[in-house]
Amino acid sequence: MRSNVSEEILEKLITNYLIDSNSYERGALYGSGEYNKEFAIDETRLFRFLEITQGDELAKLPIKTDKNERYEFLSALSRHISKEGVIKILRSVFRYKHLRFDLYYVSTIEQYSDNIFSVTRQLKYSLNNENSADFVIFINGLPIVTCELKNNITGQNTQDAIEQYKRDRNPKELLFSFKRCVCHFALDEYTIAMCTKLDEKSSWFLPFNKGQNNGAGNPYNPNGLNTDYFWKYILTKPILSKILENYAQVIEEKDRKTNKIKEKQIFPRYHQLDVVEYLIDDVSKNGVGEKYLIQHSAGSGKSNSISWLAYGLVKIKLFDTVLVVTDRVNLDKQIRDTIKAMMEVKGTVEHASTSSELKKCISNGTSIVISTVHKFQEILKDLQEDYGNRKFAIIIDEAHSSQSGSLSAKMNMVLSGNTGNHDEDIEKIVEIIIKGRKMIKNASYFAFTATPKNKTLEMFGFPYQEGDKTKRKPHHIYTMKQAIEEGFILDVLKNYTPIESYYKLTKIVVDDPQFDKKKAQKKLRAYVEGQEFPISEKATMIVEHFHNNVAMKIGGKARAMVVTSSIKRAIEYFTIINKELEKRNSSFKAIVAFSGEKEIGGKIVNENTLNKFSGRDIEETFKEEPYRILIAADKFQTGFDEPLLHTMYVDKMLYDIAAVQTLSRLNRAHPQKNDTCILDFANDINIIQHAFETYYKTTILSKEADPQKLNECLDVIENLQVYDNDMVDTCVKLYLGGCDREQLEPLLNKARQNYSDLDIAEQISFKSNAKTFNRTYNFLAAILPYGSSEWEKKSVFLTLLLPKLPAPKGEDLSEGILETVDLESYRLEKKDAMAIRLSDENAEIEPISTNTNIFIPTPELEPLSQIIDEFHTLWGNINWTDKDKIVKQLKELPANVAKYQAYQNAIKNSDSQNARDESDRATMDEIAKSMSTGLELYKHIMDNEGLKKWVLDMVFNNTYNRPRI
């Protein structure tokens, strides 16, 4: 006898489990009159629940015995559910005439056991046809969840179930209308998808999966189906009740111009439910004082996760106040509104933008206080009240920016009550400051970020042992890889187009002066890129590309962003792009975004004067016509969530987190958004690839920072005798005692003079080690189990001294080169679009840098004519058979050589000569590797010793890591 593998068997498997293992009631197969199609209510179970729990109230009217009264009651209830939504009905009361009814009892009270959970298979829901839903979950007769099942063995899968919802489940049917059910699920034995609002073809289904290998899908289940967590966990009474009580909700979004309210029903995605439940469970078991790091990708719904966590932490009653600190003003409001919608008691959620407001909130026992990180820093400057007897939960959004050393120290001092006063002995004050720097025991920290830095991992990460190293990793992850594969965000590297610039410079002086080659090359490039003609050429390309390739994307609503390197460059782009748009008689306009003011042509300008509207309105105005292109200088590169943003034009060098955060502005999903596009005028593809690979999967700290580096730094700087211990003690005592500035100046100026008397190498040594000491101490002071009065006092002193020290400078032997050249020609060349592939591996990052090696650059003097020749060589003026291929090979050489392990080891562990030897070996090996596709370069290098030396020098000079001040 063969096994039955039909869809029906899966249906029976799920419903039988709920009935046999979870005490669900079985709804009648195919319906038997208990489900009222007109009102989409299982009236048999509704009235049984009301009779059991509120029989006296029900008996006040002949609802059970009079058909007309019963009909009127069901009609009123149905209208109320359609208006308010089933979620709100479950959390509040239903008023019928002079009666009040609870339609659900929450899980924290005794009457919870009176709730009737039921599951009905093949529910015939329509008055118009015989269509049936595979199964529907009811609570007290009200439908909560619908499900459509498919089976891969019979040739159908989750996608077919989704199509069935879109095609055959009419949202005009009461059961499938908005807010009548909490969520609709489509699933097979491998994957699950969910939708909270059915809208025919526009229905937006999102994955509801655990993830497999940090990507989409579900892990292999040796004990059953891969998706059985859905009925063995999600649909169980305790978890479904928890979701309905603490997570699911309808939120309102108001259009600021029309004041129209748009409703959105939300249901937690699997990773959101998982992280909040994990954190609340862990803190309930382990109590106050733990630290947690959550690495959740952009597009993971962090704002909702944070809101649900804050609400959950209030409910467990461990904390007096939950503090939510965010670095995004728009998210600050979003979190506030979401939490307020969850909280049943007014005044439990407040926003604090001043120290007095925060004091008032904490003193009044406000449950949740929300503030932006910038406001919070200002608050902490003035907040001096002792809160050491209170317990706090501190939720930090984008932890890498919100938890700086100074902010962390201020926060910890204030909330622990360790602020001290000026009347105490100086050593006691220092002890109080040291204690105050520590992450406080009366608080639990919950740090959220998509891109954890080494400091973030060391401060909040979960420690584990691997061999002889203690490493750290996040407590919970939802990776960029999984978010992309599940469609929550788009892969911004899938359509990446480099734009190469080619220039020709001409010498305009008779003689041939010598300049420092490296500095000159850098200045020449900045000179060329800053000329009006190159900017105009790029702006023209941007407008052309936007009109031809972007404007009609996302249903004709696509937006673009131009990322620039400076305010001046942003204004230049803004002016030229708007002129180009006018030339085309375009219906579109550009917006410029930057902070502060800038003098242009003798006139002071800012966002307001250029855009003709307030800078505060840029984000909202950008959603409206005719504004389609946003030109930004250091704004909107983080925390900007605009699903209509489709294309980015990058004219700024980007590295590491900045590269990931900036380019990720494009990744927000939209039902009509199928792809994104990047045109990059400035960056090396290998650098972008490496930046994204660091945060593509789990980011791990390779080892913990070594506090001994602090003593090593002090040994170096104190041997240079810029200051002595008496000078430090006097300065610290005066400063912490609140002295006037003029009392400090003589001491600091004496140290400054001693520094100025050092030679260049010694100045570099002092300043680099002093900076390293301060950077490392500010970080380590929060997490070390012990403190040091000496380290604290030296940190205070060096913090006062460092800003007064001039930067060590040698003679600039490239000065004047820009007066000797002119731009003869310039052209842009658009390369083929490509997909940048990322390594499918976890990334390890090194702890906070304590590198203090000294490097004094030795000028390489060359005649101007030779520098220009080399400049052209690098940028496309070589007479080769296939010029572009050769230039491409040369440009890729440094990045490829830098990957050689032997070379990396030599850089870390040996001197520069050994490193040079390894570099040369790796370079020749890399060139030889490319013989099959690039024989021309190999032949010329082997025939020309000068060219060979130039290539070897070029690679080494572009890869050897020599730290500078």
VENDA-V69152 format. One record per residue. PSI is psi as a letter, one per 30 degrees, with the letter a starting at -180 (999 if undefined). Layout:
psi=PSI
psi=PSI
This chain:
psi=k
psi=l
psi=k
psi=j
psi=g
psi=l
psi=e
psi=e
psi=e
psi=e
psi=e
psi=e
psi=e
psi=e
psi=e
psi=e
psi=e
psi=e
psi=e
psi=e
psi=f
psi=g
psi=g
psi=l
psi=l
psi=j
psi=l
psi=k
psi=k
psi=g
psi=k
psi=h
psi=f
psi=f
psi=k
psi=j
psi=e
psi=e
psi=g
psi=h
psi=k
psi=i
psi=f
psi=e
psi=e
psi=e
psi=e
psi=e
psi=e
psi=e
psi=e
psi=e
psi=e
psi=h
psi=e
psi=e
psi=e
psi=e
psi=f
psi=f
psi=l
psi=h
psi=e
psi=e
psi=f
psi=j
psi=e
psi=e
psi=e
psi=e
psi=e
psi=e
psi=e
psi=e
psi=e
psi=e
psi=e
psi=e
psi=e
psi=e
psi=e
psi=e
psi=e
psi=f
psi=k
psi=f
psi=e
psi=e
psi=e
psi=f
psi=f
psi=a
psi=l
psi=k
psi=k
psi=j
psi=b
psi=g
psi=l
psi=k
psi=k
psi=k
psi=g
psi=k
psi=k
psi=l
psi=f
psi=f
psi=l
psi=e
psi=f
psi=e
psi=f
psi=f
psi=k
psi=j
psi=k
psi=l
psi=k
psi=k
psi=k
psi=h
psi=j
psi=j
psi=f
psi=k
psi=f
psi=f
psi=a
psi=g
psi=k
psi=k
psi=k
psi=e
psi=l
psi=k
psi=k
psi=k
psi=k
psi=h
psi=f
psi=k
psi=k
psi=e
psi=k
psi=l
psi=k
psi=k
psi=k
psi=l
psi=k
psi=e
psi=e
psi=g
psi=g
psi=l
psi=a
psi=e
psi=e
psi=e
psi=e
psi=e
psi=e
psi=e
psi=e
psi=e
psi=e
psi=f
psi=j
psi=k
psi=f
psi=f
psi=k
psi=e
psi=e
psi=g
psi=l
psi=k
psi=f
psi=e
psi=l
psi=e
psi=l
psi=k
psi=k
psi=k
psi=l
psi=a
psi=f
psi=e
psi=l
psi=k
psi=l
psi=l
psi=k
psi=f
psi=j
psi=k
psi=h
psi=b
psi=f
psi=g
psi=k
psi=j
psi=k
psi=k
psi=k
psi=i
psi=l
psi=e
psi=k
psi=k
psi=h
psi=g
psi=a
psi=l
psi=a
psi=k
psi=l
psi=k
psi=j
psi=f
psi=g
psi=a
psi=k
psi=f
psi=g
psi=f
psi=f
psi=e
psi=f
psi=f
psi=d
psi=e
psi=g
psi=l
psi=e
psi=e
psi=e
psi=e
psi=e
psi=e
psi=e
psi=e
psi=e
psi=f
psi=d
psi=k
psi=l
psi=k
psi=l
psi=k
psi=k
psi=k
psi=j
psi=f
psi=e
psi=f
psi=g
psi=k
psi=k
psi=k
psi=k
psi=k
psi=k
psi=k
psi=k
psi=k
psi=l
psi=e
psi=f
psi=e
psi=e
psi=e
psi=e
psi=e
psi=e
psi=e
psi=e
psi=e
psi=e
psi=e
psi=f
psi=e
psi=e
psi=f
psi=a
psi=k
psi=f
psi=l
psi=k
psi=k
psi=k
psi=j
psi=j
psi=k
psi=l
psi=k
psi=g
psi=f
psi=h
psi=e
psi=e
psi=e
psi=e
psi=e
psi=e
psi=e
psi=e
psi=e
psi=e
psi=e
psi=e
psi=e
psi=f
psi=f
psi=h
psi=f
psi=k
psi=e
psi=k
psi=j
psi=k
psi=j
psi=j
psi=l
psi=g
psi=k
psi=e
psi=e
psi=e
psi=e
psi=e
psi=e
psi=e
psi=e
psi=e
psi=e
psi=e
psi=e
psi=f
psi=e
psi=k
psi=f
psi=k
psi=l
psi=g
psi=f
psi=k
psi=l
psi=k
psi=k
psi=f
psi=l
psi=e
psi=e
psi=e
psi=e
psi=e
psi=e
psi=e
psi=e
psi=e
psi=f
psi=g
psi=k
psi=e
psi=k
psi=k
psi=k
psi=l
psi=l
psi=e
psi=e
psi=e
psi=e
psi=e
psi=e
psi=e
psi=f
psi=e
psi=f
psi=j
psi=g
psi=k
psi=j
psi=g
psi=f
psi=g
psi=l
psi=k
psi=k
psi=k
psi=j
psi=k
psi=j
psi=k
psi=i
psi=f
psi=f
psi=f
psi=f
psi=h
psi=l
psi=e
psi=e
psi=e
psi=e
psi=e
psi=e
psi=e
psi=e
psi=e
psi=e
psi=f
psi=f
psi=g
psi=i
psi=f
psi=l
psi=l
psi=f
psi=f
psi=l
psi=k
psi=e
psi=e
psi=e
psi=e
psi=e
psi=e
psi=e
psi=e
psi=e
psi=e
psi=f
psi=f
psi=k
psi=k
psi=k
psi=f
psi=g
psi=k
psi=k
psi=k
psi=j
psi=k
psi=k
psi=l
psi=f
psi=i
psi=k
psi=l
psi=e
psi=e
psi=e
psi=e
psi=e
psi=e
psi=f
psi=l
psi=j
psi=k
psi=l
psi=k
psi=j
psi=b
psi=g
psi=k
psi=j
psi=l
psi=k
psi=l
psi=l
psi=f
psi=k
psi=k
psi=j
psi=l
psi=e
psi=e
psi=e
psi=e
psi=e
psi=f
psi=f
psi=g
psi=e
psi=l
psi=l
psi=j
psi=f
psi=g
psi=f
psi=i
psi=k
psi=j
psi=k
psi=j
psi=k
psi=k
psi=k
psi=l
psi=k
psi=l
psi=k
psi=k
psi=g
psi=l
psi=e
psi=a
psi=i
psi=l
psi=k
psi=l
psi=j
psi=e
psi=e
psi=e
psi=e
psi=e
psi=e
psi=e
psi=e
psi=e
psi=e
psi=e
psi=e
psi=f
psi=f
psi=l
psi=e
psi=e
psi=e
psi=e
psi=e
psi=e
psi=e
psi=e
psi=e
psi=e
psi=e
psi=e
psi=e
psi=e
psi=e
psi=e
psi=f
psi=f
psi=e
psi=e
psi=g
psi=l
psi=h
psi=h
psi=g
psi=g
psi=k
psi=l
psi=l
psi=k
psi=j
psi=j
psi=l
psi=f
psi=l
psi=e
psi=e
psi=e
psi=e
psi=e
psi=e
psi=e
psi=e
psi=e
psi=e
psi=e
psi=e
psi=e
psi=e
psi=e
psi=e
psi=e
psi=f
psi=h
psi=k
psi=f
psi=l
psi=l
psi=l
psi=k
psi=k
psi=k
psi=l
psi=k
psi=a
psi=l
psi=k
psi=k
psi=j
psi=h
psi=g
psi=k
psi=k
psi=l
psi=a
psi=e
psi=e
psi=e
psi=e
psi=f
psi=g
psi=l
psi=k
psi=f
psi=f
psi=g
psi=e
psi=e
psi=e
psi=e
psi=f
psi=f
psi=l
psi=k
psi=g
psi=j
psi=f
psi=k
psi=k
psi=j
psi=k
psi=j
psi=h
psi=l
psi=g
psi=f
psi=l
psi=g
psi=j
psi=j
psi=j
psi=f
psi=f
psi=j
psi=e
psi=k
psi=k
psi=j
psi=j
psi=h
psi=k
psi=k
psi=k
psi=l
psi=b
psi=e
psi=e
psi=e
psi=e
psi=e
psi=e
psi=f
psi=f
psi=f
psi=f
psi=f
psi=k
psi=l
psi=k
psi=f
psi=g
psi=j
psi=f
psi=l
psi=l
psi=k
psi=k
psi=j
psi=j
psi=f
psi=f
psi=l
psi=k
psi=e
psi=e
psi=e
psi=e
psi=e
psi=e
psi=e
psi=e
psi=f
psi=e
psi=g
psi=e
psi=b
psi=k
psi=k
psi=k
psi=k
psi=f
psi=l
psi=l
psi=k
psi=j
psi=f
psi=f
psi=f
psi=e
psi=e
psi=e
psi=e
psi=e
psi=e
psi=e
psi=e
psi=f
psi=f
psi=f
psi=h
psi=e
psi=l
psi=l
psi=e
psi=e
psi=e
psi=e
psi=e
psi=e
psi=e
psi=e
psi=e
psi=e
psi=e
psi=f
psi=f
psi=h
psi=l
psi=l
psi=e
psi=f
psi=f
psi=e
psi=e
psi=e
psi=e
psi=e
psi=e
psi=e
psi=e
psi=e
psi=e
psi=e
psi=e
psi=f
psi=f
psi=l
psi=l
psi=e
psi=e
psi=e
psi=e
psi=e
psi=e
psi=e
psi=e
psi=e
psi=e
psi=e
psi=e
psi=e
psi=e
psi=e
psi=e
psi=e
psi=e
psi=e
psi=e
psi=f
psi=f
psi=f
psi=f
psi=k
psi=f
psi=l
psi=l
psi=k
psi=e
psi=e
psi=e
psi=e
psi=e
psi=e
psi=e
psi=e
psi=e
psi=e
psi=e
psi=e
psi=e
psi=e
psi=f
psi=f
psi=k
psi=l
psi=k
psi=k
psi=k
psi=a
psi=k
psi=j
psi=g
psi=f
psi=k
psi=f
psi=e
psi=f
psi=f
psi=g
psi=l
psi=l
psi=j
psi=e
psi=l
psi=k
psi=l
psi=k
psi=j
psi=j
psi=l
psi=k
psi=k
psi=l
psi=k
psi=j
psi=k
psi=k
psi=k
psi=i
psi=l
psi=l
psi=k
psi=k
psi=l
psi=l
psi=l
psi=k
psi=k
psi=g
psi=k
psi=g
psi=k
psi=k
psi=j
psi=j
psi=k
psi=j
psi=k
psi=j
psi=k
psi=l
psi=k
psi=e
psi=e
psi=e
psi=e
psi=e
psi=e
psi=e
psi=e
psi=e
psi=e
psi=f
psi=g
psi=g
psi=h
psi=k
psi=i
psi=l
psi=e
psi=i
psi=e
psi=e
psi=e
psi=e
psi=e
psi=e
psi=e
psi=e
psi=e
psi=f
psi=e
psi=e
psi=e
psi=e
psi=e
psi=f
psi=f
psi=k
psi=e
psi=e
psi=e
psi=e
psi=e
psi=e
psi=e
psi=e
psi=f
psi=a
psi=l
psi=e
psi=e
psi=e
psi=e
psi=e
psi=e
psi=e
psi=e
psi=e
psi=e
psi=e
psi=e
psi=e
psi=e
psi=e
psi=e
psi=e
psi=e
psi=g
psi=e
psi=e
psi=f
psi=h
psi=e
psi=e
psi=e
psi=e
psi=e
psi=e
psi=e
psi=f
psi=f
psi=j
psi=e
psi=e
psi=e
psi=e
psi=e
psi=e
psi=e
psi=e
psi=e
psi=e
psi=e
psi=e
psi=f
psi=g
psi=f
psi=k
psi=j
psi=j
psi=k
psi=l
psi=999
